[in-house]
Amino acid sequence: MTASIPKTSETLRLQKYLSQAGICSRRKAEEYIERGLVMVNGEKAKIGQSVNPAEDEIVINDTVVQETSELVYYKLNKPRDIISTCKQDGESSILDIVDIPERVFPIGRLDKETTGLILLTNDGRLSNYLMHPRYEHEKEYSVEVYGKIDDEALEDMRLGVMVLGKMTKPAIITRLSSGKFAIVLTEGKNRQIRRMVEAVGYTVKRLKRIRIENVFLGNLEEGEYVPLTKAEKQGLFQKIGI
């Protein structure tokens, strides 16, 4: 068997390479390596080992990880109660609800309760740009809280609040109604928006991601996915210099 992923001549840590390829998470890759299920050039792989995908033969669970030059890009409206990471026991992943010929992986994550925009691709370069905190790319969310949220709370979140022992970066916030607002972040701490809302005394009722950089969720129904348009791809490619 073979698993196809995009071509790259970079030398990468093996677990990072398997994660970018959408084979599994880095943590799961380390588990597979420790269990002796990953081979590089016929030998059992080691944690932290570097590989050159253009030269090395990588096999996981008797499946050869084989490179391909065809890169694909989709956007999906993630439904509630679906996980956005690699599949875990007893849980449904977004990869279970798509039927895409190429092997793709989700970029970033949304918690189970959050809906909205997720990008699916087999392009590790785009994944690196959108996942690395140093690039500070924009992500926009629609947030609804229980009750009415006051202007002071919105201003506090706009300036920054304490989350996980650190102040959040300034955010762009636009009120949409008495209990609803839009927020644009350039960072992505664990459950950050929910924690920010809790820090100012409220609780999130509904949370939806509606934009990543120049790509908007638009009118996609929950569970629906479509290829990115030429303009959407070009906008993202300009960000990563390709």
C-alpha positions as CSV (number, residue, x, y, z in Angstrom):
1,M,0.0,0.0,0.0
2,T,1.0,3.6,-0.5
3,A,0.0,6.9,1.1
4,S,0.5,9.9,-1.1
5,I,1.7,13.3,0.2
6,P,3.0,16.5,-1.4
7,K,6.6,16.6,-2.6
8,T,9.2,18.3,-0.6
9,S,13.1,18.3,-0.5
10,E,13.3,19.7,3.0
11,T,14.9,17.7,5.9
12,L,12.3,17.4,8.6
13,R,11.9,15.7,12.0
14,L,10.1,12.4,11.2
15,Q,7.1,13.0,13.5
16,K,6.7,16.5,12.1
17,Y,6.7,15.1,8.6
18,L,4.1,12.5,9.4
19,S,1.9,15.2,11.0
20,Q,2.2,17.6,8.1
21,A,1.3,14.7,5.8
22,G,-1.9,14.1,7.6
23,I,-0.9,10.6,8.6
24,C,-1.3,11.3,12.3
25,S,-0.6,13.8,15.0
26,R,3.0,14.3,16.2
27,R,2.1,12.7,19.5
28,K,0.6,9.7,17.7
29,A,3.7,9.6,15.4
30,E,5.9,9.3,18.4
31,E,3.8,6.5,19.8
32,Y,4.0,4.7,16.5
33,I,7.8,5.2,16.4
34,E,8.2,3.9,20.0
35,R,6.1,0.8,19.0
36,G,8.4,0.1,16.1
37,L,5.7,0.6,13.5
38,V,7.7,3.2,11.5
39,M,10.6,2.2,9.2
40,V,13.0,4.5,7.4
41,N,15.1,2.9,4.7
42,G,14.3,-0.5,6.1
43,E,15.3,0.3,9.7
44,K,13.2,1.0,12.7
45,A,12.8,4.8,13.1
46,K,13.9,6.7,16.2
47,I,12.2,9.6,18.0
48,G,13.7,12.9,16.8
49,Q,15.1,11.3,13.6
50,S,15.4,13.6,10.6
51,V,14.3,12.5,7.2
52,N,14.5,13.8,3.6
53,P,11.2,12.7,2.0
54,A,12.7,13.1,-1.5
55,E,15.4,10.5,-0.7
56,D,14.2,8.3,2.2
57,E,11.7,5.5,2.1
58,I,9.3,5.9,5.0
59,V,6.9,3.1,5.9
60,I,4.2,3.2,8.5
61,N,2.2,0.1,9.4
62,D,3.4,-1.6,6.2
63,T,2.2,1.4,4.1
64,V,4.8,3.3,2.1
65,V,4.5,7.0,2.4
66,Q,4.8,8.1,-1.3
67,E,5.1,11.6,-2.6
68,T,2.9,13.2,-5.2
69,S,3.0,16.6,-6.9
70,E,-0.8,17.2,-6.8
71,L,-1.7,19.6,-4.1
72,V,-5.3,20.3,-3.2
73,Y,-7.1,22.8,-1.0
74,Y,-10.6,22.7,0.4
75,K,-12.6,24.7,3.0
76,L,-15.1,22.9,5.3
77,N,-17.8,24.1,7.7
78,K,-17.1,21.9,10.7
79,P,-20.2,20.7,12.5
80,R,-20.6,20.7,16.3
81,D,-19.4,17.5,18.1
82,I,-16.9,16.6,15.4
83,I,-13.2,16.7,16.3
84,S,-10.8,18.5,13.9
85,T,-7.6,16.6,14.7
86,C,-6.7,13.1,13.6
87,K,-9.3,10.5,14.5
88,Q,-9.3,9.2,18.1
89,D,-11.0,6.1,19.5
90,G,-14.8,6.5,19.7
91,E,-14.9,10.0,18.2
92,S,-15.8,11.3,14.7
93,S,-13.2,13.3,12.9
94,I,-13.8,15.8,10.1
95,L,-11.9,13.4,7.8
96,D,-14.8,10.9,8.4
97,I,-17.3,13.3,6.8
98,V,-15.4,14.2,3.6
99,D,-14.9,12.2,0.4
100,I,-11.8,13.7,-1.2
101,P,-9.7,11.5,-3.5
102,E,-6.4,12.8,-2.2
103,R,-5.1,12.2,1.3
104,V,-5.7,15.6,3.1
105,F,-5.3,16.8,6.6
106,P,-6.9,19.7,8.6
107,I,-4.9,22.8,9.3
108,G,-5.3,23.9,12.9
109,R,-8.1,22.8,15.1
110,L,-11.4,23.8,16.5
111,D,-12.8,22.3,19.7
112,K,-15.7,19.9,19.6
113,E,-18.3,22.5,20.5
114,T,-17.1,25.1,17.9
115,T,-18.3,25.2,14.4
116,G,-17.0,26.9,11.3
117,L,-14.1,27.2,8.9
118,I,-11.4,24.6,8.6
119,L,-9.0,24.3,5.7
120,L,-8.1,20.8,4.4
121,T,-5.0,20.3,2.2
122,N,-2.0,18.1,1.6
123,D,0.3,21.1,1.3
124,G,2.7,21.1,4.3
125,R,4.0,24.6,3.4
126,L,0.6,26.2,3.9
127,S,0.1,24.2,7.1
128,N,3.5,25.5,8.4
129,Y,2.5,29.1,7.7
130,L,-1.0,28.8,9.2
131,M,0.1,26.8,12.3
132,H,3.3,28.7,13.2
133,P,2.7,31.5,15.8
134,R,5.4,33.8,14.4
135,Y,3.3,34.6,11.3
136,E,0.4,36.0,13.3
137,H,-2.2,35.3,10.6
138,E,-5.8,36.5,11.1
139,K,-8.7,34.3,12.2
140,E,-12.1,35.8,12.7
141,Y,-14.9,34.3,14.9
142,S,-18.6,35.0,15.5
143,V,-19.2,34.7,19.3
144,E,-22.6,34.6,21.1
145,V,-22.7,34.7,24.9
146,Y,-25.4,34.0,27.4
147,G,-27.2,37.2,28.2
148,K,-26.1,40.7,27.2
149,I,-22.4,41.6,27.1
150,D,-21.4,45.1,28.1
151,D,-19.1,47.5,26.4
152,E,-16.5,47.3,29.2
153,A,-16.1,43.6,28.8
154,L,-15.6,43.9,25.0
155,E,-13.0,46.7,25.6
156,D,-11.2,44.5,28.1
157,M,-10.9,41.7,25.5
158,R,-9.9,44.1,22.8
159,L,-7.0,45.3,24.9
160,G,-6.0,41.9,26.3
161,V,-7.0,39.7,29.2
162,M,-5.1,37.1,31.3
163,V,-5.4,33.6,29.8
164,L,-3.3,30.6,30.9
165,G,-1.0,33.0,32.8
166,K,-0.3,35.4,29.9
167,M,-2.0,38.4,28.5
168,T,-3.7,37.9,25.2
169,K,-2.6,40.1,22.3
170,P,-4.9,43.1,21.3
171,A,-7.8,41.9,19.2
172,I,-10.3,43.6,16.8
173,I,-13.8,43.3,18.2
174,T,-17.1,44.4,16.6
175,R,-20.4,44.3,18.4
176,L,-23.1,42.5,16.3
177,S,-25.9,42.6,18.8
178,S,-26.5,42.8,22.6
179,G,-25.1,39.3,23.2
180,K,-23.1,38.7,20.0
181,F,-19.8,40.0,18.7
182,A,-17.1,39.3,16.1
183,I,-13.4,39.0,17.1
184,V,-10.3,38.8,15.0
185,L,-7.3,37.1,16.6
186,T,-3.6,36.7,15.5
187,E,-2.8,34.0,18.0
188,G,-4.3,30.7,19.0
189,K,-4.1,29.6,22.6
190,N,-6.0,26.6,23.7
191,R,-9.7,27.4,23.9
192,Q,-8.6,31.1,23.8
193,I,-11.9,32.8,23.0
194,R,-13.9,30.8,25.6
195,R,-11.2,31.6,28.2
196,M,-11.3,35.3,27.2
197,V,-15.0,35.5,27.6
198,E,-14.9,33.7,30.9
199,A,-12.2,36.2,32.1
200,V,-14.6,39.1,31.7
201,G,-17.4,37.3,33.5
202,Y,-19.5,35.6,30.7
203,T,-19.9,32.2,29.1
204,V,-19.9,31.4,25.4
205,K,-23.2,30.1,24.0
206,R,-22.1,29.6,20.3
207,L,-18.7,30.0,18.7
208,K,-18.1,29.9,14.9
209,R,-14.9,30.6,12.9
210,I,-15.9,32.6,9.9
211,R,-12.6,33.6,8.3
212,I,-8.9,32.5,8.0
213,E,-6.8,35.3,6.4
214,N,-8.6,35.9,3.0
215,V,-10.7,32.8,3.1
216,F,-14.3,33.3,4.3
217,L,-16.7,30.6,5.4
218,G,-19.5,32.2,3.4
219,N,-22.7,30.3,3.0
220,L,-21.3,26.8,3.5
221,E,-23.7,24.6,5.4
222,E,-22.4,22.6,8.4
223,G,-20.6,19.5,7.0
224,E,-20.4,21.0,3.5
225,Y,-16.9,21.5,1.8
226,V,-15.7,22.9,-1.5
227,P,-12.4,23.5,-3.2
228,L,-10.8,26.9,-2.6
229,T,-11.3,29.3,-5.5
230,K,-8.4,30.5,-7.5
231,A,-8.5,33.9,-5.8
232,E,-8.6,32.3,-2.3
233,K,-5.6,30.1,-3.2
234,Q,-3.6,33.1,-4.6
235,G,-4.3,35.1,-1.5
236,L,-2.9,32.4,0.7
237,F,0.1,31.7,-1.6
238,Q,1.0,35.4,-1.5
239,K,1.2,35.1,2.2
240,I,3.7,32.3,2.1
241,G,5.7,33.6,-0.9
242,I,4.8,31.0,-3.6
